Amino acid sequence: MGVSAPIRKLITTPRGGWIYSGRIVVILDFGIRRDATLPQTGGQFTSGIWLLPSDFPRFTIEPMIHEILPVGPLQCNCSVIGDESTHEAMVIDPGDDIEDILAIVRRHKLQVKQIVITHAHIDHVGGAMRLRAQTGAPILLNQNDYALLKMLDVQASWLGMATPGKVEIDSSLDDDQSLRTGALAASVLHTPGHTEGSVCLYFPAEKMLIAGDTLFARSIGRTDLPGGSFEKILKSLHGRVLALPDETLVIPGHGPKTTIGEEREENPFLQNNSQ
């Protein structure tokens, strides 16, 4: 059995050594220290220290840095995701409360490389320009939602909020595009329905989905606003989202976490709707 995932944090091994960033430091009973490259399959290290294949399943890979902060009047779930080794990060849906987001960034000593917007509703994109001004990171949004950016003043009036002003997009998010932050990788899933340009981000190594407003715990995104379509959101959910493993952790755009398996079994909007 090999090690397929990168190891990014100090971990105690069952043989009394330590693994850090893909290297193993073996500390023997007499205080002798040897370093060796972690092999991709079980076997002998170059230093002569052995690690049996049966030891591999006992390693624990620590999770990436991930903090979720509900921001703004509608409590949009903003995610700050960082690589523990490189300290590179992406911020997803910085709708408001930028100083609180930056406090998380500074606490973890992160460098924001990307600002990712799941869709162009004001509660998800409202603080993006202020965050870009502070970090220099580009703003990414699917091009099918560019028209909604021109309606931010209208959206603000619906909610009685101040308009955030013009939001400039640096690059489009395309279906099946891969986003990388350090060693972390996410696939973009274009999931129209809540809006034409709605996307989810799937982190396969972590089995985690940032769902935006496409899927919620026991609910789905509303489709009665400009660009919404009930037929399209059901097609996106059944064709893309429910194709993910049941154990996938789902971080919705609002409210509590859930899993794909729970929603497959218990979400009333996903029952008896074969698309």
Legacy VTK file of the C-alpha trace (Angstrom):
# vtk DataFile Version 3.0
C-alpha trace
ASCII
DATASET POLYDATA
POINTS 275 float
0.000 0.000 0.000
1.468 3.345 -0.986
1.084 6.893 0.257
-0.932 8.754 -2.356
-1.599 12.030 -0.541
1.012 14.659 0.320
1.890 14.876 4.007
2.041 18.490 5.088
2.317 18.504 8.855
4.374 16.905 11.601
2.978 13.449 12.410
4.095 10.796 14.890
4.682 7.453 13.198
4.007 4.072 14.806
7.771 3.374 14.755
8.688 6.409 16.845
9.788 8.712 14.035
8.342 11.870 12.566
7.153 12.703 9.080
7.290 16.244 7.827
6.694 17.492 4.273
7.345 14.153 2.656
10.513 13.284 4.603
10.862 10.940 7.533
13.077 11.558 10.521
13.650 8.320 12.413
14.729 8.777 16.027
16.218 5.590 17.471
16.316 4.604 21.133
19.942 5.758 21.432
19.201 9.215 20.134
20.606 8.597 16.642
18.730 10.552 14.012
18.485 9.552 10.345
16.626 11.303 7.560
15.217 9.525 4.535
12.853 10.257 1.701
9.387 8.825 2.220
8.891 6.119 -0.442
5.778 5.845 -2.583
5.451 2.164 -1.698
6.449 0.169 1.354
10.070 -0.918 1.473
13.568 0.046 2.480
14.591 3.668 2.905
17.874 4.839 1.428
19.253 5.150 4.956
18.547 1.481 5.666
15.528 2.166 7.889
12.522 0.000 7.038
8.862 0.981 7.052
6.477 -1.919 6.499
3.431 -1.495 4.209
1.191 -2.404 7.148
2.233 0.834 8.848
0.872 3.117 6.153
-2.828 2.942 7.080
-1.958 4.048 10.599
-0.673 7.438 9.516
-2.990 10.403 10.013
-2.823 13.202 7.449
-3.738 16.473 9.088
-6.348 18.583 7.293
-5.660 21.772 5.391
-6.228 25.099 7.060
-9.937 25.817 6.667
-11.903 28.417 8.570
-15.542 29.218 7.819
-16.772 32.686 8.752
-20.439 33.711 8.330
-20.271 37.262 6.951
-22.678 40.088 6.279
-26.362 40.518 7.109
-27.288 37.236 5.358
-24.461 35.302 7.063
-22.837 33.971 3.895
-20.334 31.211 4.683
-16.960 32.632 3.637
-14.192 30.001 3.517
-10.509 30.743 4.087
-8.538 27.753 2.802
-4.776 27.497 3.111
-1.920 25.092 2.518
-0.179 24.364 5.831
3.265 24.120 4.234
3.352 26.978 1.720
0.825 29.217 3.513
-0.748 30.046 0.176
-4.506 30.531 0.424
-7.754 31.146 -1.389
-10.746 33.002 0.005
-14.164 31.899 -1.217
-17.196 34.228 -1.145
-15.936 37.241 0.852
-19.333 38.927 0.927
-18.577 41.336 3.782
-16.681 41.739 7.082
-13.324 41.943 5.299
-11.399 42.908 8.427
-12.569 39.707 10.124
-11.475 37.689 7.079
-8.083 39.406 7.080
-7.684 38.651 10.787
-7.941 34.930 9.952
-5.458 35.356 7.112
-2.971 37.103 9.399
-3.415 34.629 12.249
-2.372 31.762 9.983
0.281 33.894 8.205
-1.370 33.202 4.852
-0.789 34.796 1.468
-4.059 35.028 -0.454
-3.518 33.939 -4.053
-7.130 33.733 -5.281
-10.499 35.246 -4.432
-13.129 32.805 -5.675
-16.790 33.795 -6.063
-19.354 30.981 -6.364
-21.960 33.325 -7.883
-22.606 37.030 -8.304
-25.108 37.747 -5.553
-24.178 40.678 -3.358
-23.935 38.628 -0.152
-21.170 36.526 -1.759
-19.276 39.101 -3.819
-19.854 42.352 -1.921
-16.450 42.501 -0.219
-14.326 41.100 -3.045
-12.884 44.409 -4.236
-11.893 45.439 -0.717
-10.184 42.090 -0.201
-8.373 42.420 -3.529
-7.183 45.896 -2.538
-5.682 44.457 0.670
-4.155 41.287 -0.790
-3.580 41.884 -4.508
-5.227 38.525 -5.259
-7.271 38.161 -8.474
-11.056 37.760 -8.377
-12.461 34.708 -10.181
-16.108 34.281 -11.238
-17.852 32.275 -13.960
-18.495 34.512 -16.960
-22.186 33.558 -17.116
-22.722 35.693 -14.012
-21.019 38.837 -15.327
-24.437 40.366 -16.135
-25.481 40.009 -12.490
-22.510 42.147 -11.450
-24.170 45.038 -13.259
-27.191 44.586 -10.968
-25.404 44.914 -7.619
-27.076 48.271 -6.957
-30.474 46.652 -7.597
-29.568 43.719 -5.361
-28.509 46.157 -2.640
-31.867 47.925 -2.835
-33.704 44.601 -2.390
-31.864 44.054 0.891
-31.604 47.638 2.083
-27.813 47.460 1.882
-25.234 49.929 0.617
-23.991 49.143 -2.872
-20.420 47.786 -2.951
-19.667 49.663 -6.171
-18.212 48.162 -9.312
-16.696 44.679 -8.994
-13.977 43.863 -11.513
-13.356 40.223 -12.427
-9.806 39.190 -13.283
-10.558 35.758 -14.721
-13.485 33.458 -15.459
-14.045 30.164 -13.657
-14.655 27.460 -16.247
-16.261 24.044 -15.834
-13.717 21.348 -14.902
-11.025 23.973 -14.366
-8.454 23.049 -11.714
-7.575 25.604 -9.043
-4.400 25.103 -7.032
-3.305 26.735 -3.805
0.019 25.285 -2.745
-0.505 21.510 -2.753
-4.293 21.860 -2.473
-6.351 21.252 -5.609
-10.009 21.932 -6.367
-12.110 21.220 -9.443
-14.657 23.770 -10.625
-18.149 22.366 -11.195
-20.400 24.680 -13.197
-23.811 24.205 -11.575
-26.306 26.642 -13.119
-29.725 27.002 -11.578
-29.480 29.387 -8.644
-27.791 31.708 -11.147
-26.498 31.045 -14.664
-22.890 31.203 -13.503
-23.117 29.349 -10.195
-20.183 27.059 -9.448
-19.164 24.614 -6.737
-15.577 23.749 -5.791
-14.722 20.101 -5.156
-11.550 19.191 -3.256
-11.108 15.486 -4.132
-8.244 14.710 -1.730
-10.224 16.128 1.177
-13.611 14.934 -0.170
-15.083 18.363 0.413
-17.474 20.479 -1.651
-17.879 24.232 -1.354
-21.432 24.375 -2.694
-22.249 28.075 -2.844
-26.022 28.456 -2.960
-26.596 25.356 -5.099
-27.101 22.926 -2.201
-27.988 23.437 1.459
-28.662 21.117 4.370
-32.127 19.730 3.470
-32.724 22.429 0.870
-31.472 23.871 -2.432
-30.851 27.349 -3.795
-33.805 29.558 -4.664
-34.509 29.959 -8.375
-36.947 32.892 -8.461
-34.297 35.600 -8.889
-32.820 36.802 -12.223
-30.872 33.987 -13.869
-32.527 31.290 -11.775
-34.033 28.090 -13.135
-35.574 25.256 -11.138
-35.064 22.801 -14.008
-31.397 23.750 -14.337
-30.618 23.501 -10.638
-32.137 20.010 -10.467
-30.084 18.993 -13.495
-26.942 20.402 -11.860
-27.661 18.641 -8.583
-28.457 15.244 -10.062
-25.876 15.387 -12.837
-22.886 16.896 -11.041
-23.318 17.229 -7.285
-24.933 13.888 -6.457
-22.291 12.157 -8.581
-19.814 12.837 -5.754
-19.148 10.223 -3.042
-21.662 10.006 -0.198
-18.973 10.824 2.368
-18.232 14.183 0.705
-18.483 17.015 3.237
-20.641 19.861 1.920
-20.076 23.482 2.957
-23.184 25.379 1.785
-23.311 29.090 1.104
-25.413 29.557 4.244
-26.195 27.441 7.267
-24.726 24.207 8.638
-22.485 21.618 7.021
-23.895 18.413 5.603
-22.800 15.494 3.405
-23.760 14.262 -0.041
-25.080 11.020 1.472
-27.334 12.826 3.934
-28.781 15.048 1.222
-29.280 12.131 -1.153
-31.376 10.395 1.511
-33.100 13.260 3.316
-33.274 16.360 1.109
-36.945 16.659 0.011
-35.983 18.522 -3.178
-33.843 15.605 -4.345
-36.448 12.864 -3.936
-38.314 11.425 -6.923
-36.580 13.792 -9.328
-34.594 11.734 -11.821
-32.858 14.143 -14.172
LINES 1 276
275 0 1 2 3 4 5 6 7 8 9 10 11 12 13 14 15 16 17 18 19 20 21 22 23 24 25 26 27 28 29 30 31 32 33 34 35 36 37 38 39 40 41 42 43 44 45 46 47 48 49 50 51 52 53 54 55 56 57 58 59 60 61 62 63 64 65 66 67 68 69 70 71 72 73 74 75 76 77 78 79 80 81 82 83 84 85 86 87 88 89 90 91 92 93 94 95 96 97 98 99 100 101 102 103 104 105 106 107 108 109 110 111 112 113 114 115 116 117 118 119 120 121 122 123 124 125 126 127 128 129 130 131 132 133 134 135 136 137 138 139 140 141 142 143 144 145 146 147 148 149 150 151 152 153 154 155 156 157 158 159 160 161 162 163 164 165 166 167 168 169 170 171 172 173 174 175 176 177 178 179 180 181 182 183 184 185 186 187 188 189 190 191 192 193 194 195 196 197 198 199 200 201 202 203 204 205 206 207 208 209 210 211 212 213 214 215 216 217 218 219 220 221 222 223 224 225 226 227 228 229 230 231 232 233 234 235 236 237 238 239 240 241 242 243 244 245 246 247 248 249 250 251 252 253 254 255 256 257 258 259 260 261 262 263 264 265 266 267 268 269 270 271 272 273 274
